[in-house]
Amino acid sequence: MFALIEQVCLWLRRFAYDVVILLFVTMMVSVLVQVFGRYVANYSISQASEIATFCQIWLVLLGSGIAMSRSQHVAIDILPSQLPLQMRRVALVAIALVTACFLGVLAYGALPLLRIGQIQSSPALGVPMFWIYLCLPVGAAYIVLELFVKVMTHWANPFPDPSAAEPHEEGI
């Protein structure tokens, strides 16, 4: 069962990497167009600003899931790393549960936004805000999935030595 979840997570991780790269490139091009419009053409291109903003919002949420998969979020683990193995596991699960609860609140709090977003559109592009607000539950779900996989893969050594680099997946 865990192997299947790990395979799904690996596929999602590859997809998220590709989407994040696409979002970043789109955001950069949009910002460059906006700078060109303002300083060369002396004209503000509001669509470029919205594109950059919406790309950044999605990029942050998906990028947080990628950071979770690589253990790149800030963590103070000096205390848990000194505990015996069973207590380290308890700490690992407790930290994961608190994180998952926060992400659950984030996703639940996004539900009213999604309802409003069905009737609201962005001012410059006219895009339904539903698609922008959707990043909150999607990003939270992806981070929780990566968190679950991280707990399972670190069960044997819950707080590994940071000097021992984690191997990353091939081709990612």
C-alpha positions as CSV (number, residue, x, y, z in Angstrom):
1,M,0.0,0.0,0.0
2,F,2.8,2.4,0.9
3,A,4.6,1.6,-2.3
4,L,1.5,2.7,-4.3
5,I,1.3,5.9,-2.3
6,E,5.0,6.6,-2.9
7,Q,4.6,6.0,-6.6
8,V,1.6,8.3,-6.8
9,C,3.5,10.9,-4.8
10,L,6.5,10.5,-7.1
11,W,4.3,11.1,-10.2
12,L,2.7,14.1,-8.5
13,R,6.1,15.4,-7.5
14,R,7.3,15.3,-11.1
15,F,4.1,17.0,-12.2
16,A,4.5,19.7,-9.5
17,Y,8.1,20.3,-10.6
18,D,7.0,20.9,-14.1
19,V,4.1,23.1,-13.2
20,V,6.4,25.2,-10.8
21,I,8.9,25.7,-13.6
22,L,6.2,26.7,-16.0
23,L,4.7,29.1,-13.4
24,F,8.0,30.6,-12.7
25,V,8.9,31.2,-16.4
26,T,5.4,32.6,-17.0
27,M,5.8,34.9,-14.0
28,M,9.2,36.1,-15.1
29,V,8.0,36.8,-18.6
30,S,5.0,38.6,-17.3
31,V,7.1,40.8,-15.0
32,L,9.5,41.6,-17.9
33,V,6.5,42.6,-20.1
34,Q,5.2,44.8,-17.3
35,V,8.6,46.5,-16.8
36,F,8.9,47.0,-20.6
37,G,5.4,48.5,-20.7
38,R,6.0,50.9,-17.8
39,Y,9.5,52.1,-18.6
40,V,9.8,51.8,-22.3
41,A,6.3,52.1,-23.7
42,N,5.1,54.3,-20.8
43,Y,2.0,52.2,-20.5
44,S,0.9,50.0,-17.5
45,I,-0.1,46.5,-18.6
46,S,-2.5,45.4,-15.8
47,Q,-3.0,41.9,-17.3
48,A,0.8,41.3,-16.9
49,S,0.6,42.2,-13.2
50,E,-2.3,39.9,-12.6
51,I,-0.7,37.0,-14.4
52,A,2.5,37.4,-12.3
53,T,0.5,37.6,-9.1
54,F,-1.6,34.5,-9.8
55,C,1.4,32.5,-10.9
56,Q,3.2,33.5,-7.7
57,I,0.3,32.4,-5.6
58,W,0.2,28.9,-7.2
59,L,4.0,28.7,-7.2
60,V,4.2,29.3,-3.5
61,L,1.6,26.6,-2.6
62,L,3.0,23.9,-5.0
63,G,6.6,24.9,-4.1
64,S,5.8,24.3,-0.4
65,G,4.9,20.7,-1.2
66,I,8.1,20.3,-3.1
67,A,10.0,21.8,-0.2
68,M,8.2,19.4,2.2
69,S,9.4,16.5,0.0
70,R,13.0,17.7,0.3
71,S,12.8,18.6,4.0
72,Q,13.7,22.2,3.1
73,H,11.2,23.9,5.5
74,V,12.8,25.6,8.5
75,A,12.8,23.2,11.4
76,I,14.3,23.3,14.9
77,D,15.1,19.7,15.5
78,I,18.0,19.9,18.0
79,L,15.7,18.7,20.9
80,P,13.9,15.9,19.1
81,S,17.2,14.6,17.7
82,Q,18.5,14.0,21.2
83,L,15.5,11.9,22.3
84,P,15.4,8.1,22.3
85,L,14.0,6.5,19.1
86,Q,10.4,5.9,20.4
87,M,10.2,9.5,21.6
88,R,11.6,10.8,18.3
89,R,8.8,8.9,16.5
90,V,6.2,10.4,18.8
91,A,7.7,13.9,18.1
92,L,7.7,13.2,14.4
93,V,4.0,12.2,14.4
94,A,3.0,15.1,16.7
95,I,4.7,17.6,14.5
96,A,3.1,16.0,11.4
97,L,-0.3,16.1,13.1
98,V,0.0,19.8,14.0
99,T,1.1,20.6,10.5
100,A,-1.7,18.6,9.0
101,C,-4.2,20.3,11.2
102,F,-3.0,23.7,10.1
103,L,-3.2,22.6,6.5
104,G,-6.7,21.2,7.1
105,V,-7.8,24.6,8.5
106,L,-6.3,26.3,5.5
107,A,-8.2,24.0,3.1
108,Y,-11.4,24.3,5.1
109,G,-11.0,28.1,5.3
110,A,-10.7,28.2,1.5
111,L,-14.2,26.7,0.9
112,P,-16.0,30.0,1.3
113,L,-13.5,31.6,-1.0
114,L,-14.1,28.9,-3.6
115,R,-17.9,29.6,-3.4
116,I,-17.4,33.3,-3.8
117,G,-14.8,32.7,-6.6
118,Q,-17.4,31.0,-8.7
119,I,-19.2,34.3,-9.2
120,Q,-16.2,36.7,-8.9
121,S,-13.7,37.3,-11.7
122,S,-10.4,39.0,-11.7
123,P,-10.5,42.7,-12.8
124,A,-7.9,42.6,-15.6
125,L,-8.1,39.1,-17.0
126,G,-11.7,38.2,-16.2
127,V,-10.6,34.8,-15.0
128,P,-13.0,33.3,-12.4
129,M,-11.3,33.6,-9.0
130,F,-12.3,30.0,-8.3
131,W,-9.3,28.9,-10.2
132,I,-7.0,31.2,-8.2
133,Y,-8.5,30.3,-4.8
134,L,-8.3,26.6,-5.8
135,C,-4.6,26.7,-5.0
136,L,-5.3,26.7,-1.3
137,P,-7.0,23.3,-0.9
138,V,-4.9,21.8,-3.7
139,G,-1.6,23.0,-2.2
140,A,-2.6,22.0,1.3
141,A,-3.6,18.5,0.1
142,Y,-0.3,18.1,-1.8
143,I,1.7,19.2,1.3
144,V,-0.2,16.8,3.5
145,L,0.5,14.0,1.1
146,E,4.3,14.8,1.0
147,L,4.1,15.1,4.8
148,F,2.6,11.6,5.1
149,V,5.3,10.2,2.8
150,K,8.0,12.0,4.8
151,V,6.7,10.5,8.1
152,M,6.7,7.0,6.6
153,T,10.2,7.3,5.0
154,H,11.7,8.8,8.2
155,W,10.1,6.3,10.6
156,A,13.4,4.4,11.0
157,N,15.3,7.6,11.7
158,P,12.9,10.4,12.5
159,F,15.4,13.2,12.8
160,P,18.4,12.3,10.6
161,D,21.7,14.2,10.8
162,P,21.4,17.2,8.4
163,S,25.0,16.5,7.2
164,A,23.8,13.3,5.6
165,A,22.2,14.5,2.4
166,E,19.0,12.8,1.3
167,P,19.1,11.2,-2.2
168,H,16.6,12.7,-4.5
169,E,14.6,10.8,-7.1
170,E,16.2,10.1,-10.4
171,G,15.3,12.4,-13.2
172,I,13.8,15.1,-11.0
